Structures are given as structure tokens and as C-alpha cells.
Amino acid sequence: MSARGPAGRDYVRAEALRESGYFAKAEALYGSVLRRSRSAADAALRAEASLGSALGLRAVGDTKGAAARLRDARRAAESAGLDLADRIDLEE
């Protein structure tokens, strides 16, 4: 997964914010990344952003939102040919 372009940079920022506990700010950036990464070429970025979003949502107690994001992550990872199944299974 490449962090190139505005969506990639926002993904990197969202990850840093989530890891620092700024979940609402991170979720806003993840949402922005997901809205801008709709092409097949962006599937890897979409998978990683969905997974990061799921972790943040679960941290604030939104288990239904997290489950939906994990489903999105699985679909995007499969589309991109990424092997994220173990990571996603761990989070479910």
C-alpha cells in the first residue's frame, strides 16, 4: 500500500491520530480517505483505511460500526489481492 497523494497522506495522519488516542479526528480522516478511494487501484488503501477505522470505532464502543468497517476491509483486501484475513479475523 502506497501513501502517495492526498488520500495516502490523510491515511498516514489518521493512523497517527488513532494510535495517539484522537479517535474522532482519526475517524474524520479515515472517512475522507474512504470517500476518495473508490477506484480498483485504491483497493489496498481502502482496505487499510477500513481496518484502521474499525479499530478506532471499536475503541470508542461503536462495535456495530467497527463490524461494518471490518466487512469493508475484507472486501477491499480481497479486491486488491491482499492477505489481510488473519488481521481482520483477529479484530472480529
Secondary structure, DSSP 8 states (H G I E B T S, - for coil): ----HHHHHHHHHHHHHHHTT-HHHHHHHHHHHHHH--SGGGHHHHHHHHHHHHHHHHHTT-HHHHHHHHHHHHHHHHHHT---HHHHHHH-
